[in-house]
Amino acid sequence: MSHPAVFCGEGGVPEKHWVGRSFGRAADGYDGLAGLQRTTADAVLAGWFARTTRHRPDWILDVGAGTGYPTRHLHQHWPEARVLAVDLAEGMLRVARRHWPDADPLHCVVGDAETLPVADGGVDMLFTNLALQWCSSVTAAFSEFYRVLKPGGQLAFSTFGPATLHELRAAWASADDHTHVSHFPEPDILRTALDGCGWAGVELHSTLTRLQYAGVLDLMHELKGLGAHNLTRNRARHLQGKSAWQRMVAAYPADRNGEVWASFEVIAGYCRKPVSGK
Ligand SMILES: C[S@@+](CC[C@H](N)C(=O)[O-])C[C@H]1O[C@@H](n2cnc3c(N)ncnc32)[C@H](O)[C@@H]1O
């Protein structure tokens, strides 16, 4: 029996071909499940729009654009700008194209956040919502974002922080020795990575959200439906035993009626490439 386990981050490095494949498979059902992703995009975009009222970008890049919810909001906010959506999963971009208004072109490219198919200084603004946690290295991604932004260009991002799915991580830790939920970076690690790349005006904000599920199985099904399988290199390769799964479910804290809570820590970040930045 193979159970979906979840997520990855710098502690458990994701296997990229599986990340693309997993999100591609999830693309058609993604929008029906992506409530947290939408709420997060809305909050980060609202914060960004308030900080960039004087900006008139020519090119905006949405990295890990998925089915294009934030991409469409970027386009509505800056209708004069051209928006480029990049994602590892072709299937996600196919859905994004379907939702895009006919009158305007959507520029989409299959590509990796850590090696973007964009020239040095090619874009004015870069947005990325809940995709960074899938990168092998946030430092590599931040440095790549810096490369493709023009001097003075703006970056807004969100990613998961260490409290994310801590209940599930702890429940699995008491069930077997494999990595099921990796450790997401602390805000300090993100700040150090950003400072090291040369970003200026770094602001980080952490928010904790707790979501309720009818049971652990519902939580796992939602994560699987979002494409968020366990794709870390040290995941269990063999089919997981029924008993490990049962131990995990038994260890997950549940209400008297079997309902469970899952925590999601979202870290939002805003910064800019200095005007003097190369
Ligand atoms: C949780 S979804 C978020 C999608 C979208 N940003 C949103 O807010 O709905 C994460 C997306 O990141 C993409 N992704 C993961 N790793 C990536 C990488 N290294 N480069 C580009 N896209 C990546 C996935 O294919 C997926 O579409």
The ligand as an SDF file (V2000), in Angstrom:
LIG
                    3D

 27 29  0  0  0  0  0  0  0  0999 V2000
    1.5940   25.1790   -4.5500 C   0  0  0  0  0  0  0  0  0  0  0  0
    1.6980   25.4880   -6.2540 S   0  0  0  0  0  0  0  0  0  0  0  0
    1.4620   27.2680   -6.2870 C   0  0  0  0  0  0  0  0  0  0  0  0
    0.9710   27.7310   -7.6350 C   0  0  0  0  0  0  0  0  0  0  0  0
    0.6520   29.2100   -7.7410 C   0  0  0  0  0  0  0  0  0  0  0  0
    1.8150   30.0090   -7.4430 N   0  0  0  0  0  0  0  0  0  0  0  0
   -0.4970   29.5830   -6.8510 C   0  0  0  0  0  0  0  0  0  0  0  0
   -0.3390   30.4840   -6.0400 O   0  0  0  0  0  0  0  0  0  0  0  0
   -1.5830   28.9900   -7.0060 O   0  0  0  0  0  0  0  0  0  0  0  0
    3.4530   25.3570   -6.5490 C   0  0  0  0  0  0  0  0  0  0  0  0
    3.8120   25.4750   -8.0180 C   0  0  0  0  0  0  0  0  0  0  0  0
    5.2170   25.5940   -8.1200 O   0  0  0  0  0  0  0  0  0  0  0  0
    5.6620   24.8090   -9.2090 C   0  0  0  0  0  0  0  0  0  0  0  0
    7.0790   24.5050   -8.9760 N   0  0  0  0  0  0  0  0  0  0  0  0
    7.6140   23.6840   -8.0540 C   0  0  0  0  0  0  0  0  0  0  0  0
    8.9490   23.6970   -8.1130 N   0  0  0  0  0  0  0  0  0  0  0  0
    9.2660   24.5610   -9.1190 C   0  0  0  0  0  0  0  0  0  0  0  0
   10.5040   25.0010   -9.6560 C   0  0  0  0  0  0  0  0  0  0  0  0
   11.6870   24.5570   -9.2020 N   0  0  0  0  0  0  0  0  0  0  0  0
   10.4700   25.8780  -10.6770 N   0  0  0  0  0  0  0  0  0  0  0  0
    9.2910   26.3430  -11.1780 C   0  0  0  0  0  0  0  0  0  0  0  0
    8.0890   25.9550  -10.6960 N   0  0  0  0  0  0  0  0  0  0  0  0
    8.0840   25.0790   -9.6670 C   0  0  0  0  0  0  0  0  0  0  0  0
    4.7490   23.6020   -9.2110 C   0  0  0  0  0  0  0  0  0  0  0  0
    4.7380   22.9240  -10.4450 O   0  0  0  0  0  0  0  0  0  0  0  0
    3.4210   24.2570   -8.8500 C   0  0  0  0  0  0  0  0  0  0  0  0
    2.7150   24.6670   -9.9970 O   0  0  0  0  0  0  0  0  0  0  0  0
  1  2  1  0
  2  3  1  0
  2 10  1  0
  3  4  1  0
  4  5  1  0
  5  6  1  0
  5  7  1  0
  7  8  2  0
  7  9  1  0
 10 11  1  0
 11 12  1  0
 11 26  1  0
 12 13  1  0
 13 14  1  0
 13 24  1  0
 14 15  1  0
 14 23  1  0
 15 16  2  0
 16 17  1  0
 17 18  1  0
 17 23  2  0
 18 19  1  0
 18 20  2  0
 20 21  1  0
 21 22  2  0
 22 23  1  0
 24 25  1  0
 24 26  1  0
 26 27  1  0
M  CHG  2   2   1   9  -1
M  END
$$$$
